[in-house]
């Protein structure tokens, strides 16, 4: 595995050299062979557990822990950083694109703030399953290469077996990365980071001066809108949309307290730490807008020495978020319902449908799947939607089927099945249903082998997810 150093030239204390802490008895639990081939990772089978536990480093590149700030539930922490993650470096894929390779749960770092730097096996397996499912659903996301059991106990409540998960990302540049440098007044570091981000993610930006960084913000806004719209298309609730969990690439990162929505309700919250519903399903667009505003604040020194002038130039990009989002959101509903073009009354049609889904506590995924298949006569429209469907059918036809089928999955990673798999791994380091379930999740728009995988509990209102730390 040929590694390239990343981020080490940005600023002092941004990428801090730090080696993973060795674990007692590493054992490879999950290995993403397809992803490994795409990234040209040729680590021998016998060495994978040692390498991706952090026990073996045969590269000339020194692992680093990255510094970043973050607004966590609205409260700013100037120094967070990778408290339990080590970036090994980057590898080039078959198209020579670089991808970060990071070990999560590989031990304490200078940013640990007293934590043990470890990860329990449940959250590691959850990230693997969820990120691969999201990728198959067409949602921009980080990926997982491996999960390795550490052979050690992680002291949570209750104590659990430990594991290390290998995360792959186009970069680990977060909104919080810019906040970190801005809070230190490091303008040179800010510019270096912005230029790196542009080169990595937005090479089409070829302007200079303030226009370069205004264009950068505009691209990030565009990517965040696309990301959140894709989340809402499939019913994903991130659960912890802090600025340190917001990648400027527009990819999903951190699958800690995430969950999938079963019964439709914009107010759905599963995260045990989100007591006020800040990151509820329907509030995700507002938070994405808010996070982009925090990035804009960090970029002020790159726009103008006159703060008032900089704010005047940045504000239109942030203020335009809602209009851009609403347009993309409307297009999403049009795809999910197979609407051709835009006509008067479409918004009311969508609003009425969502009201019926909520009132009758209908399953989000299965309802749209039923509407999709009804166009071919293979599935009946739910009785609760029968009257509404008369109006809908005047706006769609059999030709809409391919569009709807691409937008509406038949299979999502159901919360109760994920929990059953995680319980298996916690107690016996494997699950009898995992391989078959993962295979099905890779084909979410096809009917799965087991129809039971498409069913949700009648009432999951009491379901809760928890942060892995």
C-alpha positions as CSV (number, residue, x, y, z in Angstrom):
1,X,0.0,0.0,0.0
2,X,1.8,3.1,-1.3
3,X,0.9,6.1,0.9
4,X,1.2,9.8,0.2
5,X,1.4,12.4,3.0
6,X,-1.6,14.8,3.4
7,X,-2.1,18.1,5.2
8,X,1.3,18.3,6.7
9,X,2.1,21.6,5.0
10,X,-1.0,23.5,6.0
11,X,0.0,24.9,9.4
12,X,1.7,24.0,12.7
13,X,-0.6,21.9,14.9
14,X,-3.0,21.1,12.0
15,X,-1.7,17.6,11.2
16,X,0.1,16.4,14.3
17,X,2.4,13.3,13.8
18,X,1.1,10.5,16.0
19,X,1.2,6.8,15.8
20,X,-1.7,4.4,16.6
21,X,-1.5,2.5,19.8
22,X,-0.9,-1.2,19.3
23,X,-3.7,-3.6,20.3
24,X,-3.4,-7.0,21.9
25,X,-4.9,-9.4,19.4
26,X,-6.1,-7.9,16.2
27,X,-8.5,-10.0,14.1
28,X,-9.9,-9.0,10.7
29,X,-13.7,-9.0,10.9
30,X,-14.8,-7.2,7.7
31,X,-12.9,-6.5,4.5
32,X,-14.2,-4.6,1.5
33,X,-12.6,-6.4,-1.3
34,X,-14.2,-4.4,-4.1
35,X,-13.1,-1.1,-2.6
36,X,-9.6,-2.4,-2.0
37,X,-9.3,-3.3,-5.7
38,X,-10.6,0.1,-6.7
39,X,-7.9,1.8,-4.5
40,X,-5.1,-0.6,-5.6
41,X,-4.7,-1.7,-2.0
42,X,-2.7,-5.0,-2.1
43,X,-2.0,-5.7,1.5
44,X,-1.5,-9.4,2.0
45,X,-4.3,-11.2,3.7
46,X,-2.1,-12.3,6.5
47,X,-1.1,-8.7,7.3
48,X,-4.5,-7.0,7.0
49,X,-5.4,-7.3,10.7
50,X,-2.0,-5.9,11.8
51,X,-1.9,-3.1,9.3
52,X,-5.5,-1.9,9.8
53,X,-5.4,-2.2,13.6
54,X,-2.4,0.2,13.5
55,X,0.1,-2.4,14.8
56,X,2.1,-2.4,11.6
57,X,3.4,0.6,9.7
58,X,5.7,-0.2,6.8
59,X,5.3,3.2,5.1
60,X,7.7,6.1,5.1
61,X,4.6,8.4,5.7
62,X,4.0,9.2,9.4
63,X,0.4,8.9,10.6
64,X,-1.2,12.1,11.8
65,X,-4.1,13.3,13.8
66,X,-5.9,16.3,12.3
67,X,-6.9,19.4,14.3
68,X,-10.3,21.0,13.8
69,X,-12.9,23.1,15.7
70,X,-16.6,22.5,15.8
71,X,-20.0,23.9,16.7
72,X,-21.5,21.0,18.6
73,X,-25.2,21.4,18.9
74,X,-24.6,25.1,18.4
75,X,-21.9,25.5,21.0
76,X,-18.4,26.4,19.7
77,X,-15.4,24.3,20.8
78,X,-12.2,25.9,19.3
79,X,-10.1,22.7,19.7
80,X,-11.5,19.3,19.0
81,X,-9.5,17.3,16.4
82,X,-9.1,13.6,15.9
83,X,-9.4,12.3,19.4
84,X,-9.4,8.7,18.3
85,X,-8.4,8.6,14.7
86,X,-5.1,8.4,12.8
87,X,-4.7,9.4,9.2
88,X,-2.2,7.0,7.7
89,X,-1.9,9.0,4.4
90,X,-3.6,8.8,1.0
91,X,-3.6,6.2,-1.7
92,X,-4.2,6.7,-5.5
93,X,-7.0,4.8,-7.1
94,X,-7.1,3.4,-10.6
95,X,-7.8,6.9,-12.0
96,X,-5.0,8.3,-9.9
97,X,-7.4,10.1,-7.6
98,X,-6.2,10.3,-4.0
99,X,-8.2,8.9,-1.1
100,X,-7.5,9.4,2.6
101,X,-7.0,6.2,4.7
102,X,-7.9,6.8,8.3
103,X,-8.0,4.4,11.3
104,X,-10.8,5.2,13.7
105,X,-10.5,3.8,17.2
106,X,-6.7,3.5,16.9
107,X,-5.9,5.0,20.3
108,X,-5.6,8.4,22.0
109,X,-4.0,11.4,20.2
110,X,-2.9,14.8,21.3
111,X,-6.5,15.9,20.7
112,X,-8.1,13.2,22.8
113,X,-9.2,15.5,25.7
114,X,-8.9,12.6,28.2
115,X,-10.7,10.0,26.1
116,X,-9.3,6.5,25.6
117,X,-9.2,6.9,21.8
118,X,-10.9,3.6,21.2
119,X,-14.0,2.4,19.4
120,X,-16.5,-0.3,20.4
121,X,-17.2,-3.1,17.9
122,X,-20.9,-2.0,17.5
123,X,-20.2,1.5,16.1
124,X,-17.4,0.2,13.9
125,X,-19.7,-2.4,12.3
126,X,-22.5,0.2,12.0
127,X,-20.3,2.5,10.1
128,X,-19.2,-0.2,7.7
129,X,-22.8,-1.3,7.0
130,X,-24.3,2.1,6.8
131,X,-21.7,3.7,4.6
132,X,-21.8,0.9,2.1
133,X,-25.6,1.0,2.0
134,X,-25.6,4.7,1.5
135,X,-23.1,4.4,-1.3
136,X,-25.3,1.8,-3.1
137,X,-28.3,4.2,-2.5
138,X,-26.5,6.9,-4.5
139,X,-25.7,9.1,-1.5
140,X,-22.3,10.8,-1.4
141,X,-20.4,9.2,1.5
142,X,-17.2,8.2,3.0
143,X,-16.5,4.4,2.7
144,X,-15.2,1.6,4.9
145,X,-12.4,-0.6,3.9
146,X,-12.1,-2.8,7.0
147,X,-13.1,-3.5,10.6
148,X,-10.6,-5.2,12.9
149,X,-11.4,-6.5,16.4
150,X,-8.8,-5.3,18.8
151,X,-8.9,-8.2,21.3
152,X,-9.4,-5.6,24.0
153,X,-12.3,-4.3,26.1
154,X,-13.5,-0.8,25.6
155,X,-14.9,0.7,28.8
156,X,-18.3,2.1,27.8
157,X,-21.7,1.5,29.5
158,X,-21.6,-1.5,29.6
159,X,-18.0,-2.5,28.7
160,X,-17.8,-3.8,25.1
161,X,-15.2,-5.5,22.8
162,X,-13.1,-3.0,20.9
163,X,-12.5,-2.6,17.2
164,X,-10.8,-0.3,14.7
165,X,-12.6,0.8,11.5
166,X,-10.8,2.0,8.4
167,X,-12.5,4.9,6.8
168,X,-11.8,6.0,3.2
169,X,-12.6,9.6,2.1
170,X,-11.7,11.9,-0.7
171,X,-10.5,14.2,2.0
172,X,-11.1,14.9,5.7
173,X,-11.4,18.6,5.3
174,X,-14.3,19.8,7.4
175,X,-16.0,23.1,8.0
176,X,-14.4,22.7,11.4
177,X,-11.0,22.6,9.8
178,X,-11.5,26.1,8.5
179,X,-12.9,27.2,11.9
180,X,-9.8,25.8,13.6
181,X,-7.4,28.0,11.6
182,X,-9.7,31.0,11.6
183,X,-10.0,30.9,15.4
184,X,-6.2,31.0,15.6
185,X,-6.0,34.0,13.1
186,X,-3.9,31.9,10.8
187,X,-4.7,33.5,7.4
188,X,-1.8,31.8,5.6
189,X,-3.0,28.4,6.9
190,X,-6.6,29.3,5.8
191,X,-5.5,30.1,2.3
192,X,-3.3,26.9,2.1
193,X,-6.3,24.8,3.2
194,X,-8.7,26.5,0.9
195,X,-6.3,26.0,-2.0
196,X,-5.8,22.3,-1.1
197,X,-9.6,21.9,-0.9
198,X,-10.1,23.5,-4.3
199,X,-7.4,21.4,-5.9
200,X,-8.8,18.2,-4.4
201,X,-12.6,18.8,-4.9
202,X,-13.2,21.8,-7.2
203,X,-10.3,22.0,-9.7
204,X,-12.7,23.8,-12.1
205,X,-12.2,27.0,-10.0
206,X,-9.5,28.9,-11.9
207,X,-10.0,32.4,-10.6
208,X,-7.6,34.2,-8.2
209,X,-8.0,36.6,-5.3
210,X,-11.3,36.9,-3.4
211,X,-13.3,35.6,-6.3
212,X,-11.5,32.3,-5.9
213,X,-12.7,31.8,-2.4
214,X,-16.2,33.1,-3.1
215,X,-16.5,30.5,-5.8
216,X,-15.2,27.9,-3.4
217,X,-18.0,28.7,-0.9
218,X,-20.6,28.6,-3.7
219,X,-19.4,25.1,-4.6
220,X,-19.6,23.9,-1.0
221,X,-23.1,25.3,-0.7
222,X,-24.1,23.4,-3.8
223,X,-22.6,20.2,-2.5
224,X,-24.2,20.5,0.9
225,X,-27.6,21.0,-0.7
226,X,-27.1,18.0,-3.0
227,X,-26.1,15.9,0.1
228,X,-29.0,16.8,2.3
229,X,-31.5,16.3,-0.6
230,X,-30.0,12.8,-1.1
231,X,-30.4,12.1,2.6
232,X,-34.0,13.1,2.5
233,X,-34.7,11.1,-0.6
234,X,-34.0,7.9,1.2
235,X,-35.1,8.9,4.8
236,X,-31.6,9.2,6.4
237,X,-31.2,11.1,9.6
238,X,-27.6,12.0,10.4
239,X,-28.2,12.7,14.0
240,X,-25.1,14.9,14.7
241,X,-24.7,17.5,12.0
242,X,-22.0,19.5,13.9
243,X,-19.6,21.6,11.8
244,X,-16.8,19.1,12.6
245,X,-18.9,16.5,10.9
246,X,-19.5,18.5,7.7
247,X,-17.1,17.7,4.9
248,X,-16.5,20.4,2.3
249,X,-16.6,17.7,-0.3
250,X,-20.3,17.1,0.4
251,X,-19.8,13.5,1.6
252,X,-21.5,11.9,4.6
253,X,-19.1,11.4,7.5
254,X,-19.7,10.0,11.0
255,X,-22.3,7.3,11.3
256,X,-22.5,7.5,15.1
257,X,-26.1,8.2,16.1
258,X,-27.6,8.0,12.6
259,X,-30.8,6.1,11.7
260,X,-33.2,5.6,8.9
261,X,-36.8,6.9,9.1
262,X,-39.5,4.3,8.9
263,X,-42.9,6.1,9.5
264,X,-42.8,9.4,7.8
265,X,-42.5,12.5,10.0
266,X,-40.4,15.6,9.5
267,X,-39.9,15.8,13.3
268,X,-38.3,12.3,13.5
269,X,-35.3,12.2,15.9
270,X,-33.5,9.0,17.1
271,X,-30.2,10.4,18.5
272,X,-30.2,10.2,22.3
273,X,-28.1,13.3,22.6
274,X,-30.4,15.4,20.4
275,X,-32.9,16.3,23.0
276,X,-34.2,19.5,21.3
277,X,-34.6,18.0,17.8
278,X,-31.9,20.3,16.4
279,X,-30.9,17.6,13.9
280,X,-34.4,16.2,13.2
281,X,-35.1,14.8,9.7
282,X,-36.9,17.9,8.5
283,X,-34.4,20.3,10.1
284,X,-31.4,19.0,8.3
285,X,-31.6,21.6,5.5
286,X,-31.6,24.5,8.0
287,X,-28.6,23.1,9.8
288,X,-26.7,22.6,6.5
289,X,-27.4,26.3,5.7
290,X,-26.2,27.2,9.2
291,X,-23.0,25.2,8.8
292,X,-22.3,26.9,5.5
293,X,-22.7,30.2,7.2
294,X,-20.0,29.2,9.7
295,X,-17.7,28.3,6.8
296,X,-18.4,31.7,5.3
297,X,-17.4,33.4,8.6
298,X,-14.1,31.5,8.6
299,X,-13.3,32.6,5.0
300,X,-13.7,36.4,5.8
301,X,-9.9,37.0,6.0
302,X,-9.5,35.5,2.5
303,X,-12.1,37.8,1.0
304,X,-11.2,41.3,2.3
305,X,-9.3,43.1,5.1
306,X,-12.5,45.0,5.5
307,X,-14.7,42.7,7.4
308,X,-17.9,44.6,6.5
309,X,-17.0,44.4,2.8
310,X,-16.2,40.7,3.1
311,X,-19.5,40.0,4.8
312,X,-21.3,41.9,2.0
313,X,-19.7,39.6,-0.6
314,X,-20.3,36.4,1.3
315,X,-23.8,37.0,2.5
316,X,-25.6,36.5,-0.9
317,X,-24.2,33.0,-1.2
318,X,-25.5,32.1,2.3
319,X,-28.8,33.9,1.8
320,X,-29.3,32.1,-1.5
321,X,-29.1,28.7,0.1
322,X,-32.9,28.4,0.7
323,X,-33.9,29.2,-2.8
324,X,-31.3,26.8,-4.2
325,X,-32.4,24.1,-1.8
326,X,-36.1,24.5,-2.4
327,X,-35.4,24.1,-6.2
328,X,-33.4,20.9,-5.6
329,X,-36.0,19.7,-3.1
330,X,-38.8,20.2,-5.5
331,X,-36.9,18.3,-8.2
332,X,-36.4,15.4,-5.7
333,X,-40.1,15.1,-5.1
334,X,-40.8,15.3,-8.8
335,X,-38.4,12.3,-9.3
336,X,-39.9,10.3,-6.5
337,X,-43.4,10.9,-7.9
338,X,-42.5,10.7,-11.6
339,X,-43.7,14.2,-12.4
340,X,-42.8,15.4,-15.8
341,X,-41.9,19.1,-15.7
342,X,-43.5,21.5,-13.3
343,X,-47.1,22.4,-13.1
344,X,-49.3,24.5,-10.9
345,X,-50.5,22.4,-8.0
346,X,-47.5,20.1,-7.8
347,X,-46.4,21.5,-4.4
348,X,-49.9,21.0,-3.0
349,X,-49.9,17.5,-4.4
350,X,-46.6,16.7,-2.6
351,X,-47.8,18.4,0.6
352,X,-51.0,16.5,0.7
353,X,-49.2,13.2,0.2
354,X,-46.8,13.9,3.0
355,X,-49.7,14.9,5.3
356,X,-51.3,11.5,4.6
357,X,-48.1,9.6,5.2
358,X,-47.8,11.3,8.6
359,X,-51.4,11.1,9.6
360,X,-51.6,7.4,8.8
361,X,-48.1,6.6,10.1
362,X,-47.1,5.1,6.7
363,X,-43.7,3.7,6.0
364,X,-41.7,6.3,3.9
365,X,-39.7,3.8,1.8
366,X,-42.5,1.2,1.3
367,X,-45.1,3.9,0.4
368,X,-43.0,5.3,-2.4
369,X,-42.0,1.8,-3.6
370,X,-45.7,0.9,-3.8
371,X,-46.5,4.0,-5.8
372,X,-43.6,3.2,-8.1
373,X,-44.7,-0.4,-8.7
374,X,-48.3,0.6,-9.1
375,X,-47.4,2.1,-12.4
376,X,-46.8,-1.4,-13.7
377,X,-49.8,-2.9,-11.9
378,X,-47.7,-5.2,-9.8
379,X,-48.5,-3.6,-6.4
380,X,-51.6,-1.9,-5.1
381,X,-51.6,1.7,-4.0
382,X,-52.0,1.8,-0.2
383,X,-55.7,2.4,0.6
384,X,-54.9,5.5,2.7
385,X,-53.5,7.1,-0.5
386,X,-56.2,5.9,-2.9
387,X,-58.2,9.2,-3.1
388,X,-55.0,11.2,-3.4
389,X,-53.6,8.9,-6.1
390,X,-56.4,9.8,-8.5
391,X,-54.9,13.3,-8.7
392,X,-51.4,12.0,-8.9
393,X,-52.1,9.7,-11.8
394,X,-53.2,12.7,-13.9
395,X,-49.5,13.8,-13.6
396,X,-47.7,10.6,-14.3
397,X,-47.8,7.5,-16.5
398,X,-46.0,4.2,-17.1
399,X,-43.1,6.2,-18.8
400,X,-42.4,7.6,-15.3
401,X,-41.5,4.2,-13.9
402,X,-37.7,4.3,-14.6
403,X,-37.4,7.8,-13.0
404,X,-39.3,6.7,-9.9
405,X,-37.5,3.4,-9.7
406,X,-34.1,5.2,-9.6
407,X,-35.3,7.6,-6.9
408,X,-37.2,5.2,-4.7
409,X,-35.3,2.2,-3.1
410,X,-37.0,-1.0,-2.2
411,X,-34.5,-1.8,0.5
412,X,-32.8,0.5,3.1
413,X,-30.7,-0.5,6.1
414,X,-33.5,-1.0,8.6
415,X,-32.7,0.0,12.1
416,X,-33.9,-3.1,13.8
417,X,-31.9,-5.4,11.5
418,X,-28.8,-3.3,12.0
419,X,-29.2,-3.5,15.8
420,X,-29.6,-7.3,15.5
421,X,-26.4,-7.6,13.6
422,X,-24.5,-5.3,16.0
423,X,-25.7,-7.4,18.9
424,X,-24.4,-10.5,17.2
425,X,-21.0,-8.9,16.6
426,X,-20.8,-7.6,20.2
427,X,-21.3,-11.1,21.6
428,X,-19.7,-13.4,19.0
429,X,-17.7,-11.2,16.5
430,X,-19.9,-12.3,13.6
431,X,-23.5,-12.4,12.4
432,X,-25.1,-15.2,10.4
433,X,-27.1,-12.7,8.4
434,X,-24.5,-10.1,7.6
435,X,-23.1,-11.3,4.3
436,X,-26.5,-11.9,2.8
437,X,-27.8,-8.6,4.1
438,X,-24.8,-6.7,2.8
439,X,-25.2,-8.2,-0.6
440,X,-28.9,-7.2,-0.7
441,X,-28.0,-3.6,0.4
442,X,-25.7,-3.4,-2.6
443,X,-28.8,-3.7,-4.8
444,X,-31.4,-1.5,-3.0
445,X,-33.6,-0.9,-6.0
446,X,-34.2,-4.6,-6.6
447,X,-36.5,-6.8,-4.7
448,X,-34.5,-8.5,-1.9
449,X,-34.4,-12.2,-1.4
450,X,-36.2,-11.9,2.0
451,X,-39.3,-9.7,2.0
452,X,-39.0,-9.4,5.7
453,X,-36.1,-7.1,5.2
454,X,-38.4,-4.5,3.7
455,X,-40.7,-4.5,6.8
456,X,-40.3,-2.1,9.7
457,X,-41.6,-2.4,13.3
458,X,-45.1,-1.0,13.7
459,X,-43.8,1.4,16.3
460,X,-40.2,2.5,16.5
461,X,-40.9,5.8,18.2
462,X,-38.8,4.7,21.2
463,X,-35.8,3.6,19.2
464,X,-32.7,5.5,20.1
465,X,-29.2,5.7,18.7
466,X,-26.0,6.6,20.6
467,X,-22.7,8.3,19.9
468,X,-19.9,5.8,19.8
469,X,-17.8,7.7,22.4
